[in-house]
Amino acid sequence: MENIERNIKLIWDFRGEDGFETAKHHEIHLKEFAEKENIPVVNSGIEKVKELHSLAFITVSEPFMKTVRDALIPHRGEIVD
């Protein structure tokens, strides 16, 4: 059976009037952390979920997930295709 590496999207939620701006700023730090730790980033970004709810995310391959999770404590995560 083929060993397929999964990608994990780690998510941080930000709420309130400044949530979107905070999410944008947080994404900068996510990318800086990945670069410092030599973690290849599959994807990163921000999303405006609702008027007062935004999120920042970083997607990494599964072997790097624990490093990011333990250091940066995301609010949640999900497997992505």
C-alpha positions as CSV (number, residue, x, y, z in Angstrom):
1,M,0.0,0.0,0.0
2,E,1.2,3.5,-0.9
3,N,2.2,5.8,2.0
4,I,0.5,9.1,1.2
5,E,1.4,12.1,3.3
6,R,-1.6,14.1,4.5
7,N,-1.7,17.9,4.8
8,I,-3.0,19.5,7.9
9,K,-4.6,22.9,8.1
10,L,-4.0,24.5,11.5
11,I,-6.5,27.4,12.3
12,W,-6.6,30.3,14.6
13,D,-9.9,32.2,15.1
14,F,-10.1,35.9,15.7
15,R,-13.3,37.6,16.7
16,G,-14.5,41.2,17.0
17,E,-14.1,44.4,15.0
18,D,-10.4,44.0,14.7
19,G,-10.5,40.3,14.0
20,F,-9.7,40.5,10.3
21,E,-6.7,42.8,10.9
22,T,-5.5,40.6,13.7
23,A,-5.7,37.5,11.4
24,K,-3.7,39.3,8.7
25,H,-1.0,40.1,11.3
26,H,-1.0,36.6,12.7
27,E,-0.4,35.1,9.3
28,I,2.8,37.1,9.0
29,H,4.0,35.4,12.3
30,L,2.9,32.0,11.1
31,K,5.1,32.3,8.0
32,E,8.0,33.7,10.0
33,F,7.8,30.8,12.4
34,A,7.7,28.3,9.5
35,E,10.8,29.9,7.9
36,K,12.7,30.0,11.2
37,E,11.9,26.3,11.9
38,N,12.5,25.2,8.3
39,I,9.0,24.0,7.9
40,P,7.7,23.8,4.3
41,V,4.4,25.6,4.1
42,V,1.8,24.1,1.7
43,N,-0.5,27.0,2.0
44,S,-1.3,29.9,4.4
45,G,-3.9,32.7,4.4
46,I,-6.7,34.5,6.1
47,E,-10.5,34.1,5.7
48,K,-13.3,36.4,6.7
49,V,-15.9,33.9,8.0
50,K,-18.5,36.5,9.1
51,E,-18.4,40.2,9.9
52,L,-17.0,39.7,13.3
53,H,-15.1,36.4,12.8
54,S,-11.9,35.9,10.8
55,L,-9.3,33.3,10.8
56,A,-5.6,32.8,10.0
57,F,-4.3,29.4,8.9
58,I,-1.2,27.5,7.8
59,T,-1.2,24.2,6.1
60,V,1.7,21.9,6.6
61,S,2.4,18.2,5.8
62,E,1.6,15.9,8.6
63,P,5.2,15.3,9.9
64,F,5.5,19.0,10.7
65,M,2.0,19.4,12.3
66,K,3.1,18.5,15.8
67,T,6.0,21.1,15.8
68,V,3.6,23.9,14.8
69,R,0.8,22.7,17.0
70,D,2.9,22.4,20.1
71,A,4.7,25.7,19.7
72,L,1.8,27.9,18.4
73,I,-1.3,26.2,19.9
74,P,-3.9,26.6,17.1
75,H,-7.6,26.6,18.0
76,R,-8.3,23.7,15.7
77,G,-7.1,21.7,12.7
78,E,-8.4,19.7,9.8
79,I,-7.1,17.3,7.2
80,V,-7.1,18.9,3.7
81,D,-6.8,17.3,0.3
